[in-house]
Amino acid sequence: MKRISVLLLVLIFVGGSVVNAQRKIDYVNPLIGTNGMGHTFPGACVPHGLVQLSPDTDTVPHNIDGKYQPRVYEYCAGYQYRDSSIVGFSHTHFNGTGHSDLGDILLMPVTGPVKYNPGTAENPDSGYRSRFSHATEKACPGYYSVVLEDYGVKAELTTTERVGVHKYTFPEGDGHIILDLKHGIYNYDGKVLWANLRIENDTLLTGYRITSGWARVNYTYFAITFSKPIKSYGYREMKPLLYNGMWRKFDVYRNFPEIGGRNVVACFDFDFSGGETLEIKVALSPVSSRGALNNLQVETAGRSFDELCRQAEQKWENALSVVDVTGDYDRTCNLYSSLYHTLINPSVYMDCDSLYRGVDHEIHKAGDFTNYTVFSVWDTYRALHPLFNLFYPSLSKDIVASFLAHYRQSVHGLLPIWSHMANENWCMIGYHGASVVADACVKGIEMDRELGLEAVVSSSTVPYLEGLAEYMESGYVPQERSSSSASVTLEYGYDDWAIYNMARVMGEQEIANKYFKRAKAYKHLIDPKLGFIRPRDRAGNWKADFDVLDTHGQGFIEGNSWNYSFYIPQDVNGLKAFMGGDKRFIERLDSLFTMELPAKYYANTEDITAEGLMGNYVHGNEPSQHIPYLYMWTSQPWKTQYRLREIMDRMYRNNIDGLCGNDDCGQMSAWYIFSAMGFYPVCPGSDQYVLGAPCFKEMTVHLENGKKLVIKAPRVSAENRYVRSVKWNGEEYKKAYLTHEALREGGELYFEMGATPNKKRLFTKEQKPYSMTKE
């Protein structure tokens, strides 16, 4: 796929030339996304805000009469850069996910005759959508603007945590605001269970809608204020109800102050004869319309669009300023764009008064923590949550408290698997909430440790979770029980190791012993003849017609046996042994990165293209992302340094399609940040970060405790990618890993870089990172 350069999208691009950027936010490109798949939203938000206010460029339904529509996958974030029209601006989006939901409360400014349907991309004039040009589009942290060409309206967006703020400049005359309460991402006929709208007065609306999508029951309450009075209003029920009761005695479709239905599209008329702008504030709440109105008052009362925009920009500048870097322009943009992506989700999910909706759909008061949602845990346990533990431990404290609240409210006794908006959506495999809690515990994040241990043990013993009863009985998940049985077994085994280490640190030796044994689950699936992980049935027979390169129907998810056979982060020495020892292990790693993967193995995978491959290594699939670091357990550790530079330079670019795979709520971006610093958490749940090689001449991390972590590599370049030696606080450093305790105390990590590997820089068994099996 041809890469397209980003122009005229952020302040740093003017007329094709680069202006020297001074602020961190000037290095952020919100439009960096996935191979043109459109899984990034370009609009406005603040760090971890509930509101992500952004344009949606099409309305492809998830299904029609139950039949899946494949093109909907392109609109996971609602926006496609290649599109030429905008449907409107909705207030909730995911960042870089491979499945979707949301797109709540869409507004669209229009002029002329009112249309109540969005029309089509092929014929924009058939609905209320409008053409636009990227030449008028501007996207930067906390702000988005574009000109809607069909209406001559300039749209500007900014946000607070819970309020979307719109500013529309209309041409003189009459104008309208469309409020579409049936619009959604991954929409389908029947997704909106009910929508209700009250016109409280000529500048205030309140209401809610309840949807059933990826989140089975999602309550979104809102309060909307206009800076100008409404002249008149009306609505259409796009699919009339079969029973209207006594409401039929009223003309409910015009200037009637209470509107309800399942397919409601409303229109509000305004007088712009004086050429004024219209500012609209849309506050959201998971609890009530009153809560939304209070959120609006607390976060925006008395403040103009421009004031709130400056406030949003400052929040981003503060959050991004955790890191200072010295490096070339594009890599600096990659670094801060990655950090920006890691700060979008999880999202705050409670009102200003600390009330929130729990997964039991009861209303709770958070008390001493901020409640969060949007937990893509299968992805984010690997690097995003470890990054928070290092950069933002106070955020981690609240996230762990949110996890434990979820556990207490869950009728299943489970930590989050993939949860959003007070719903567990059950996406992906494993019980990696255990990893998040265990990693936080081991790294000293403040938490209720007894409750945490109870929660991770409970999450690992729910018998009806995918194959878990059989796993607890036999040590592996049989292929009859799950189409991803091998992947599930490996990921359960890793999670069990994280539980073991948490219990060990807490002195709970009986629990630790039990889970140490469970953590060896991978050994049940080692095919000694193939030297690969291979699924088995209940009787112990190996899967027939097995293809180690195929990602479909072979017992794996988001990976094949070649990649997943390296997914034993808790026991790399054991992995080396079953692959035939050090020499054979290195050969297998080399082959993974250099072999040719025939196109038939990825042609039908929605989010993988040839551009995202490095041999058979697929960086866009999370189970592979630790693999480049595995050389550090071998006699050729310099190969980690070579592979990392290749990945960082090829798979992360300052372009529209700059990512080689879904960012998945910041996981891909967190990988880049860690790797750019020169270390990575291969096995979250331990306190170790495995050394790699940095890509910046200097980085300074401003830790929350007031200390600084300074990383220097003055000679680093694409050629000087090899680590000749390492110093920690001026002393030669001989280990292959760093500890969390050392890093959080601050200090200077110095890398001497060169163009050739230092093959004498080897590690003894005591100097190598942790492994269950001793070398």
Legacy VTK file of the C-alpha trace (Angstrom):
# vtk DataFile Version 3.0
C-alpha trace
ASCII
DATASET POLYDATA
POINTS 775 float
0.000 0.000 0.000
1.409 3.383 -0.959
2.194 5.645 1.983
0.712 9.149 1.901
2.520 12.064 3.517
0.619 14.137 6.039
0.212 17.795 4.997
-1.764 20.637 6.446
-3.008 18.576 9.360
-1.262 20.053 12.355
0.296 23.374 13.210
3.753 22.155 12.299
2.880 21.801 8.613
2.408 25.042 6.689
2.426 25.170 2.888
4.442 21.965 2.692
7.324 23.301 4.800
8.145 22.349 8.370
8.001 24.986 11.073
10.141 24.434 14.139
7.898 23.083 16.863
8.392 24.261 20.429
5.603 22.497 22.311
5.183 18.760 22.762
1.707 18.918 21.228
3.164 20.339 18.010
4.893 17.001 17.426
1.662 14.999 17.676
-0.138 13.817 14.562
-3.585 12.516 15.616
-4.129 11.016 12.165
-1.365 8.406 12.312
-3.311 5.208 11.824
-3.278 1.684 10.473
-2.468 1.030 6.842
-5.381 3.176 5.706
-7.857 1.096 7.729
-9.153 4.168 9.494
-8.969 2.828 13.033
-7.847 6.201 14.358
-10.197 9.064 15.122
-8.741 12.519 14.333
-11.006 14.630 16.521
-10.694 16.330 19.876
-10.272 14.808 23.329
-8.304 15.347 26.519
-6.173 12.695 28.248
-8.374 9.773 29.315
-11.556 11.737 28.662
-14.943 10.085 28.339
-15.634 12.283 25.301
-13.749 11.735 22.050
-15.441 14.191 19.697
-14.658 13.388 16.100
-16.002 13.356 12.534
-17.593 10.178 11.216
-17.255 9.771 7.463
-19.658 6.940 6.726
-22.443 4.827 8.189
-21.652 1.307 6.997
-23.843 -1.026 9.129
-22.367 -3.936 11.028
-24.984 -6.264 9.544
-28.041 -6.193 7.352
-30.692 -8.780 8.259
-28.028 -10.586 10.277
-25.454 -10.730 7.457
-22.080 -9.200 8.362
-20.925 -6.319 6.174
-17.115 -6.599 5.830
-16.570 -2.909 5.053
-17.765 -1.950 8.525
-14.350 -3.040 9.827
-12.813 -0.031 8.100
-14.928 2.257 10.293
-13.920 1.021 13.753
-13.160 4.632 14.664
-15.819 6.141 12.406
-13.303 7.978 10.180
-11.601 7.043 6.917
-8.990 9.420 5.534
-9.796 8.469 1.938
-13.461 9.510 2.297
-14.608 12.810 0.851
-17.711 13.490 2.941
-18.516 13.835 6.648
-21.752 12.505 8.148
-21.424 14.474 11.364
-19.586 14.698 14.671
-20.208 12.071 17.350
-18.906 12.057 20.911
-17.545 8.585 21.704
-14.913 6.588 19.815
-12.333 3.867 20.332
-8.656 4.319 19.542
-7.277 1.802 17.074
-9.398 -1.227 17.961
-10.166 -4.181 15.713
-13.814 -4.260 16.742
-16.078 -1.389 17.650
-19.121 0.290 19.106
-20.129 3.802 20.257
-20.429 6.831 17.927
-22.942 8.272 20.406
-24.885 11.559 20.020
-24.104 12.814 16.515
-24.489 16.507 15.616
-24.353 17.989 12.117
-24.685 21.681 11.174
-26.604 22.228 7.924
-28.250 24.971 5.871
-31.091 24.914 3.365
-33.782 22.250 3.145
-33.533 19.758 6.005
-32.847 16.087 5.323
-33.271 13.574 8.118
-31.083 10.806 6.734
-27.302 10.883 6.263
-27.339 9.997 2.579
-24.616 7.934 0.963
-20.974 8.448 0.133
-21.803 7.897 -3.519
-24.549 10.535 -3.442
-23.927 13.001 -0.581
-26.760 15.239 -1.796
-29.255 12.530 -0.850
-28.784 13.282 2.862
-27.463 15.708 5.424
-23.796 14.746 5.056
-21.358 17.217 3.503
-18.304 17.080 1.293
-14.995 18.282 2.772
-11.359 18.675 1.807
-8.267 17.758 3.793
-6.882 21.149 2.771
-9.262 22.761 5.311
-8.855 20.058 7.939
-6.759 20.682 11.045
-6.135 18.128 13.767
-4.006 18.564 16.860
-4.336 17.511 20.510
-7.527 18.985 21.943
-8.712 20.628 18.707
-10.185 19.706 15.323
-11.620 21.867 12.565
-12.861 21.465 9.008
-15.021 23.354 6.497
-18.241 21.585 5.477
-18.260 22.557 1.814
-21.906 21.880 1.004
-23.065 24.281 3.710
-20.235 26.783 3.943
-19.980 26.022 7.671
-16.696 26.011 9.541
-16.781 23.369 12.267
-14.436 23.525 15.265
-14.294 20.998 18.095
-12.691 20.767 21.521
-13.498 18.929 24.751
-13.171 18.582 28.469
-13.194 15.134 30.111
-16.987 14.833 29.954
-18.111 17.597 27.576
-17.815 17.946 23.813
-17.654 21.585 22.738
-18.631 22.641 19.206
-18.205 25.981 17.478
-19.940 26.455 14.140
-19.564 29.514 11.933
-22.570 29.672 9.604
-23.135 31.871 6.572
-25.760 34.569 7.151
-29.353 33.356 7.138
-31.115 30.382 8.668
-29.236 27.313 9.820
-30.011 24.027 11.496
-28.437 21.487 13.827
-29.225 17.843 13.162
-29.185 15.656 16.279
-29.110 12.030 15.139
-29.868 9.661 18.022
-29.904 6.542 15.846
-26.405 7.001 14.433
-23.698 4.712 15.729
-20.479 2.895 14.874
-20.993 -0.792 14.096
-24.634 0.124 13.824
-27.456 -2.155 12.756
-31.236 -2.031 12.656
-32.304 -2.366 16.286
-29.078 -1.324 18.002
-30.823 1.660 19.617
-33.171 0.207 22.201
-34.598 3.601 23.116
-33.767 7.289 22.845
-35.403 10.096 24.793
-35.045 13.853 24.301
-36.473 16.735 26.328
-36.436 20.356 25.199
-36.106 21.977 28.612
-36.051 25.539 27.240
-34.870 27.378 24.151
-31.171 26.707 24.875
-31.156 23.422 26.854
-31.796 19.810 25.860
-31.516 16.723 28.045
-31.974 13.059 27.275
-30.447 9.639 26.931
-30.166 6.696 24.645
-29.745 3.005 25.367
-27.950 0.851 22.815
-27.222 -2.838 22.480
-24.028 -3.487 20.578
-20.617 -4.753 21.585
-21.650 -3.368 24.965
-24.875 -5.278 25.457
-26.621 -2.460 27.370
-24.992 0.966 27.114
-26.630 3.958 28.817
-25.533 7.356 27.470
-27.160 10.350 29.163
-26.589 13.859 27.852
-27.240 17.540 28.400
-26.845 19.985 25.500
-26.722 23.774 25.645
-26.796 26.243 22.738
-25.304 29.742 22.815
-28.276 31.013 20.754
-31.986 30.371 21.286
-33.740 27.742 19.221
-36.345 29.231 16.824
-38.224 25.983 16.260
-37.602 22.272 16.171
-38.961 18.934 15.054
-38.008 15.337 14.568
-38.603 12.199 12.564
-38.984 8.653 13.798
-37.191 6.973 10.892
-38.880 3.651 11.602
-42.320 4.425 13.058
-43.425 2.495 16.116
-46.287 0.065 15.674
-47.944 1.314 18.849
-48.049 4.957 19.938
-50.556 4.806 22.783
-52.224 8.096 23.614
-49.270 10.087 22.326
-51.083 10.042 18.994
-53.411 12.832 20.172
-50.450 15.286 19.856
-48.459 16.575 16.914
-45.298 15.235 18.480
-43.182 15.883 15.394
-43.121 19.679 15.574
-42.318 21.861 18.592
-43.420 19.199 21.069
-40.956 19.238 23.992
-40.700 15.501 24.640
-39.377 13.194 21.980
-38.934 9.431 22.192
-38.317 6.501 19.890
-35.826 3.968 18.585
-34.797 5.790 15.411
-34.983 9.459 16.342
-33.436 12.225 14.226
-34.188 15.754 15.450
-33.587 19.153 13.869
-33.194 22.543 15.598
-33.565 25.783 13.661
-31.571 28.981 14.329
-31.379 32.512 12.969
-27.905 33.489 11.771
-28.905 36.713 10.023
-26.191 38.491 12.027
-23.508 35.984 10.997
-22.909 34.848 14.574
-21.198 31.661 15.584
-23.053 28.940 17.460
-21.354 27.259 20.405
-22.787 23.952 21.584
-21.772 22.052 24.701
-22.674 18.367 24.925
-22.067 16.775 28.324
-22.233 13.007 28.782
-22.936 10.871 31.830
-23.234 7.128 32.448
-25.629 7.827 35.330
-28.352 10.374 34.533
-29.287 13.501 32.629
-28.948 15.411 35.895
-25.424 14.054 36.178
-24.688 15.191 32.626
-26.007 18.678 33.414
-23.831 18.841 36.511
-20.808 17.718 34.485
-21.525 20.510 32.025
-21.741 23.106 34.771
-18.624 21.952 36.609
-16.395 21.611 33.560
-17.545 24.392 31.231
-19.776 26.978 32.937
-18.777 30.533 32.058
-16.007 29.453 29.673
-15.981 30.060 25.938
-14.907 27.655 23.218
-11.528 29.367 22.894
-10.899 29.183 26.645
-11.811 25.498 26.757
-9.646 24.793 23.728
-6.625 26.391 25.384
-7.388 24.376 28.510
-7.507 21.131 26.487
-4.216 21.927 24.782
-2.578 22.607 28.135
-3.802 19.282 29.529
-2.136 17.526 26.617
1.042 19.545 26.966
1.223 18.644 30.653
0.600 14.946 30.042
3.094 14.718 27.165
5.762 16.596 29.091
6.531 13.465 31.089
9.187 12.895 28.398
11.785 15.175 26.799
13.675 13.864 23.769
16.549 14.866 21.521
16.287 13.314 18.087
15.319 13.836 14.468
11.987 15.348 13.567
10.045 12.305 12.308
11.102 10.069 15.182
10.199 12.814 17.635
6.760 12.963 16.017
6.495 9.180 16.292
7.406 9.328 19.972
4.923 12.019 20.967
2.187 10.669 18.687
2.680 7.292 20.376
2.518 8.867 23.825
-0.647 10.716 22.730
-2.230 7.414 21.686
-1.424 5.802 25.042
-3.273 8.613 26.840
-6.634 8.280 25.060
-7.840 5.079 26.737
-8.739 3.945 29.338
-11.395 6.635 29.712
-12.838 8.213 32.818
-16.262 6.708 33.495
-17.874 8.587 36.314
-19.531 11.934 36.857
-17.939 14.915 38.572
-19.718 13.865 41.767
-17.976 10.427 41.624
-21.141 8.501 40.718
-20.752 5.846 38.016
-22.574 2.882 36.518
-21.021 -0.460 37.428
-21.007 -3.703 35.463
-23.958 -4.748 37.611
-25.741 -1.661 36.144
-26.255 -0.292 39.609
-25.101 3.229 40.438
-22.015 3.362 42.665
-19.930 6.121 44.223
-16.211 5.826 43.569
-15.098 7.580 46.724
-11.307 7.600 46.822
-10.543 6.656 43.198
-11.382 7.698 39.656
-13.356 5.018 37.852
-12.193 4.156 34.329
-13.525 2.133 31.418
-12.382 0.874 27.969
-10.058 -1.946 28.964
-8.685 -3.796 25.935
-6.783 -6.005 28.328
-5.649 -8.756 25.926
-3.679 -6.068 24.131
-2.771 -3.597 26.823
-1.479 -5.860 29.613
1.691 -6.315 27.548
3.073 -2.766 27.484
0.433 -0.079 28.075
-0.263 -0.919 31.715
3.442 -1.446 32.474
4.085 1.973 30.907
1.503 3.536 33.227
3.181 1.810 36.188
6.430 3.571 35.307
5.224 6.937 33.936
1.897 7.490 35.723
1.650 5.299 38.867
-1.220 7.381 40.286
-3.206 6.560 37.138
-2.338 2.873 37.589
-3.615 3.043 41.145
-7.019 4.224 39.896
-7.075 1.694 37.062
-6.397 -1.179 39.467
-9.122 0.161 41.789
-11.460 0.220 38.767
-10.498 -3.384 37.974
-11.234 -4.456 41.541
-14.573 -2.608 41.523
-15.407 -4.460 38.303
-14.512 -7.737 40.035
-16.743 -6.982 43.045
-19.673 -6.114 40.763
-19.191 -9.014 38.326
-21.677 -11.818 38.753
-18.989 -14.059 37.256
-16.343 -13.073 39.805
-14.066 -11.860 37.015
-11.668 -9.004 36.455
-12.111 -7.211 33.114
-11.358 -9.213 29.978
-12.373 -6.544 27.438
-14.835 -4.164 29.014
-16.334 -0.815 28.143
-19.197 1.386 29.309
-20.185 -0.828 32.264
-20.263 -3.945 30.100
-17.990 -6.945 29.721
-17.897 -7.637 25.987
-15.866 -10.877 26.312
-13.545 -10.109 23.407
-10.337 -12.124 23.032
-8.902 -14.761 25.355
-7.188 -15.269 28.695
-7.857 -13.599 32.038
-5.219 -10.913 31.613
-6.813 -8.681 34.207
-4.782 -10.933 36.504
-1.599 -9.801 34.762
-2.499 -6.121 35.163
-3.212 -6.497 38.879
-0.181 -8.714 39.494
2.183 -6.399 37.611
0.921 -3.410 39.595
1.303 -5.331 42.868
4.849 -6.477 42.157
5.849 -2.955 41.107
4.563 -1.372 44.281
1.425 0.354 42.997
-0.831 1.162 45.937
-3.772 -1.235 46.023
-5.840 -3.532 48.223
-3.468 -6.471 47.804
-5.646 -9.022 49.616
-8.629 -8.173 47.445
-6.341 -8.175 44.417
-5.119 -11.692 45.127
-8.686 -12.861 45.717
-9.691 -11.318 42.366
-6.906 -12.898 40.305
-7.533 -16.335 41.827
-11.279 -16.025 41.240
-10.731 -14.931 37.625
-8.606 -18.027 37.007
-11.180 -20.498 38.309
-14.432 -19.654 36.485
-15.198 -23.066 34.935
-17.304 -21.852 32.025
-14.656 -19.435 30.805
-13.302 -20.692 27.496
-12.035 -24.212 28.213
-11.011 -23.334 31.760
-12.633 -26.359 33.400
-10.722 -28.701 31.093
-7.551 -26.650 31.530
-7.738 -26.957 35.317
-8.323 -30.714 35.001
-5.905 -31.651 32.219
-3.455 -28.754 32.045
-4.506 -27.643 28.560
-7.573 -26.569 26.605
-8.635 -29.293 24.136
-9.330 -28.321 20.542
-12.954 -29.490 20.817
-13.540 -26.810 23.441
-12.101 -23.807 21.609
-11.114 -22.912 18.077
-8.178 -21.033 19.675
-7.317 -23.823 22.095
-3.520 -23.597 21.811
-3.498 -19.828 22.176
-5.859 -20.030 25.140
-3.678 -22.619 26.862
-0.522 -20.540 26.431
-2.178 -17.353 27.656
-3.780 -19.053 30.659
-0.336 -20.420 31.508
1.247 -16.961 31.401
-1.570 -15.460 33.503
-1.103 -18.259 36.031
2.583 -17.377 36.267
1.633 -13.743 37.006
-0.669 -14.996 39.789
2.156 -17.184 41.101
4.561 -14.263 41.302
2.016 -11.994 42.960
1.273 -14.663 45.571
5.002 -15.265 46.080
5.669 -11.563 46.667
2.792 -11.457 49.150
4.093 -14.502 51.026
1.129 -16.719 50.060
3.270 -19.763 49.300
0.465 -22.333 48.975
-1.211 -20.301 46.226
2.172 -19.600 44.646
3.029 -23.307 44.450
-0.307 -24.150 42.850
0.021 -21.512 40.145
3.697 -22.205 39.470
2.613 -25.698 38.446
-0.235 -24.343 36.295
2.184 -21.938 34.612
3.886 -24.911 32.899
0.785 -25.523 30.761
2.687 -24.998 27.513
4.519 -28.285 28.033
1.301 -30.202 27.297
1.235 -28.809 23.752
4.870 -29.252 22.691
4.990 -31.530 19.669
8.514 -33.003 20.010
8.663 -34.091 16.375
7.750 -30.674 14.968
9.319 -28.580 17.701
6.221 -26.355 17.660
3.185 -25.793 19.836
0.311 -27.883 18.470
-3.295 -28.323 19.649
-4.510 -31.594 21.101
-7.939 -33.099 21.568
-9.401 -34.383 24.826
-7.876 -37.824 24.240
-4.435 -36.292 23.816
-4.206 -36.772 20.068
-2.415 -34.079 18.066
-4.457 -31.973 15.677
-4.468 -33.559 12.238
-3.705 -31.664 9.015
-1.695 -29.131 10.970
-0.110 -26.156 9.201
2.374 -24.157 11.301
2.017 -21.100 9.019
-1.768 -20.864 8.877
-3.594 -18.462 11.197
-7.046 -19.935 10.568
-8.463 -23.167 11.933
-5.205 -24.264 13.549
-5.930 -23.517 17.201
-4.504 -19.980 17.323
-5.849 -16.429 17.252
-3.991 -13.446 15.791
-1.009 -15.627 15.043
0.156 -18.964 13.735
2.126 -21.706 15.459
5.414 -20.215 14.267
4.719 -17.007 16.212
2.778 -18.432 19.147
5.408 -21.071 19.832
7.555 -18.181 21.087
4.800 -17.006 23.460
6.123 -18.378 26.742
7.399 -15.142 28.284
7.528 -16.660 31.771
9.898 -19.474 30.767
12.231 -18.525 27.924
14.826 -21.084 29.038
12.164 -23.776 28.873
11.235 -22.489 25.422
14.873 -22.696 24.310
15.096 -26.254 25.573
12.068 -27.533 23.702
13.278 -25.872 20.504
16.599 -27.692 20.728
18.913 -25.478 22.734
20.630 -22.140 22.236
21.910 -22.597 18.681
18.693 -24.048 17.331
16.646 -21.404 19.171
18.630 -18.608 17.508
18.198 -20.255 14.110
14.449 -20.417 14.678
14.337 -16.746 15.673
16.393 -15.781 12.626
14.097 -17.798 10.375
11.001 -16.146 11.798
12.289 -12.720 10.751
13.721 -13.715 7.353
11.557 -16.497 5.887
9.004 -15.772 3.191
5.370 -16.015 4.275
3.196 -16.834 1.256
0.403 -14.321 0.684
-2.294 -16.977 1.072
-1.630 -16.977 4.821
-2.565 -13.329 5.363
-4.593 -12.313 2.289
-7.908 -12.901 4.081
-6.905 -11.295 7.388
-8.639 -7.944 7.801
-5.847 -5.915 9.377
-2.623 -7.528 8.132
-0.881 -6.557 4.886
2.517 -7.422 3.409
3.755 -4.056 4.613
3.283 -5.144 8.221
5.372 -8.300 7.865
9.025 -8.925 8.558
9.368 -12.417 7.208
6.826 -14.365 9.240
7.027 -11.909 12.151
3.805 -9.876 12.356
4.374 -6.856 14.578
0.710 -5.834 14.301
-0.324 -8.987 16.188
0.299 -8.509 19.898
1.383 -12.090 20.765
4.518 -11.492 18.672
5.645 -8.172 20.077
8.027 -9.515 22.729
9.822 -11.846 20.310
12.648 -9.496 19.196
13.791 -9.351 22.824
14.165 -13.150 23.138
17.700 -13.037 21.726
18.691 -11.536 25.094
18.444 -15.029 26.617
20.867 -16.388 23.989
24.527 -16.257 23.016
23.740 -13.644 20.334
21.980 -10.801 22.192
23.048 -8.177 19.634
20.399 -9.506 17.258
17.734 -7.956 19.508
19.303 -4.565 18.778
19.263 -5.124 15.015
15.652 -6.342 14.897
14.339 -3.544 17.102
15.750 -0.830 14.863
14.233 -2.498 11.806
10.818 -2.656 13.469
10.899 0.917 14.768
11.976 2.359 11.422
9.714 0.246 9.211
6.579 -0.226 11.302
6.211 3.281 12.802
6.166 6.284 10.482
4.915 9.832 10.651
2.315 9.213 7.942
-1.424 8.713 7.641
-0.896 4.935 7.487
2.123 4.999 9.753
1.247 1.972 11.916
1.596 -1.599 10.683
-1.376 -2.833 12.720
-4.166 -1.759 15.017
-2.959 0.472 17.841
-5.420 -1.352 20.119
-6.015 1.338 22.714
-2.347 2.302 22.831
-0.556 -1.072 22.988
1.330 -0.635 19.693
2.307 2.856 20.790
3.432 1.734 24.246
5.708 -0.844 22.589
7.361 1.966 20.638
7.896 4.151 23.700
9.504 1.360 25.703
11.653 0.229 22.793
12.729 3.797 22.046
13.923 4.057 25.652
15.974 0.892 25.269
14.072 -1.659 27.380
10.780 -3.570 27.398
8.577 -5.565 29.863
8.767 -8.979 28.177
7.033 -10.662 31.117
4.665 -8.300 32.950
4.163 -9.504 36.487
7.907 -9.576 37.024
9.821 -6.465 38.066
12.209 -6.735 35.104
12.558 -4.820 31.854
14.730 -6.541 29.230
17.373 -4.330 27.632
17.213 -3.528 23.944
18.616 -0.475 22.182
17.357 3.138 22.261
16.666 5.226 19.171
17.053 8.769 20.603
20.248 10.563 21.514
18.728 11.580 24.804
15.463 11.039 26.635
14.466 12.330 30.037
11.487 10.826 31.841
10.089 13.053 34.599
8.834 10.552 37.133
5.853 11.293 39.373
8.022 11.108 42.491
10.029 14.100 41.257
13.017 12.067 40.127
14.394 11.851 36.599
15.292 8.879 34.450
17.820 10.071 31.851
18.645 7.815 28.893
21.594 8.828 26.745
22.879 7.355 23.490
24.743 10.251 21.828
26.066 8.199 18.888
22.847 6.364 18.065
21.663 6.327 14.432
20.179 3.904 11.941
23.727 2.650 11.341
24.893 2.844 14.955
22.163 0.560 16.189
24.294 -1.840 18.207
24.958 -1.501 21.929
28.698 -1.603 22.631
28.321 -1.115 26.382
25.897 0.168 29.025
26.460 2.283 32.108
24.036 2.899 34.962
24.794 6.010 36.983
28.322 6.049 35.590
29.138 2.424 36.437
29.470 -0.354 33.891
26.221 -2.316 33.811
26.505 -6.011 32.989
22.963 -7.344 33.359
20.560 -7.928 30.466
17.688 -6.343 32.355
16.750 -3.426 34.595
14.440 -3.557 37.592
11.403 -1.388 38.162
12.707 -0.395 41.579
15.917 0.963 40.058
14.123 2.889 37.335
11.590 4.553 39.623
14.454 5.861 41.754
15.753 7.689 38.700
19.269 7.842 37.374
21.252 7.885 34.141
21.234 4.987 31.693
24.039 5.448 29.151
24.343 3.430 25.934
27.558 3.447 23.934
26.402 2.709 20.399
28.282 1.493 17.325
27.840 0.274 13.756
28.973 -3.270 14.553
27.822 -5.595 17.316
29.927 -6.149 20.389
29.979 -9.936 20.306
31.944 -10.077 23.537
29.056 -8.431 25.425
27.454 -11.646 26.645
25.528 -12.472 29.781
26.000 -15.156 32.372
22.984 -17.095 33.579
22.831 -14.803 36.628
22.869 -11.719 34.402
20.093 -12.885 32.067
16.424 -12.021 32.640
14.120 -14.223 34.688
12.933 -17.608 33.508
10.994 -20.306 35.384
13.462 -22.904 34.179
17.008 -22.320 35.346
19.631 -22.361 32.631
LINES 1 776
775 0 1 2 3 4 5 6 7 8 9 10 11 12 13 14 15 16 17 18 19 20 21 22 23 24 25 26 27 28 29 30 31 32 33 34 35 36 37 38 39 40 41 42 43 44 45 46 47 48 49 50 51 52 53 54 55 56 57 58 59 60 61 62 63 64 65 66 67 68 69 70 71 72 73 74 75 76 77 78 79 80 81 82 83 84 85 86 87 88 89 90 91 92 93 94 95 96 97 98 99 100 101 102 103 104 105 106 107 108 109 110 111 112 113 114 115 116 117 118 119 120 121 122 123 124 125 126 127 128 129 130 131 132 133 134 135 136 137 138 139 140 141 142 143 144 145 146 147 148 149 150 151 152 153 154 155 156 157 158 159 160 161 162 163 164 165 166 167 168 169 170 171 172 173 174 175 176 177 178 179 180 181 182 183 184 185 186 187 188 189 190 191 192 193 194 195 196 197 198 199 200 201 202 203 204 205 206 207 208 209 210 211 212 213 214 215 216 217 218 219 220 221 222 223 224 225 226 227 228 229 230 231 232 233 234 235 236 237 238 239 240 241 242 243 244 245 246 247 248 249 250 251 252 253 254 255 256 257 258 259 260 261 262 263 264 265 266 267 268 269 270 271 272 273 274 275 276 277 278 279 280 281 282 283 284 285 286 287 288 289 290 291 292 293 294 295 296 297 298 299 300 301 302 303 304 305 306 307 308 309 310 311 312 313 314 315 316 317 318 319 320 321 322 323 324 325 326 327 328 329 330 331 332 333 334 335 336 337 338 339 340 341 342 343 344 345 346 347 348 349 350 351 352 353 354 355 356 357 358 359 360 361 362 363 364 365 366 367 368 369 370 371 372 373 374 375 376 377 378 379 380 381 382 383 384 385 386 387 388 389 390 391 392 393 394 395 396 397 398 399 400 401 402 403 404 405 406 407 408 409 410 411 412 413 414 415 416 417 418 419 420 421 422 423 424 425 426 427 428 429 430 431 432 433 434 435 436 437 438 439 440 441 442 443 444 445 446 447 448 449 450 451 452 453 454 455 456 457 458 459 460 461 462 463 464 465 466 467 468 469 470 471 472 473 474 475 476 477 478 479 480 481 482 483 484 485 486 487 488 489 490 491 492 493 494 495 496 497 498 499 500 501 502 503 504 505 506 507 508 509 510 511 512 513 514 515 516 517 518 519 520 521 522 523 524 525 526 527 528 529 530 531 532 533 534 535 536 537 538 539 540 541 542 543 544 545 546 547 548 549 550 551 552 553 554 555 556 557 558 559 560 561 562 563 564 565 566 567 568 569 570 571 572 573 574 575 576 577 578 579 580 581 582 583 584 585 586 587 588 589 590 591 592 593 594 595 596 597 598 599 600 601 602 603 604 605 606 607 608 609 610 611 612 613 614 615 616 617 618 619 620 621 622 623 624 625 626 627 628 629 630 631 632 633 634 635 636 637 638 639 640 641 642 643 644 645 646 647 648 649 650 651 652 653 654 655 656 657 658 659 660 661 662 663 664 665 666 667 668 669 670 671 672 673 674 675 676 677 678 679 680 681 682 683 684 685 686 687 688 689 690 691 692 693 694 695 696 697 698 699 700 701 702 703 704 705 706 707 708 709 710 711 712 713 714 715 716 717 718 719 720 721 722 723 724 725 726 727 728 729 730 731 732 733 734 735 736 737 738 739 740 741 742 743 744 745 746 747 748 749 750 751 752 753 754 755 756 757 758 759 760 761 762 763 764 765 766 767 768 769 770 771 772 773 774
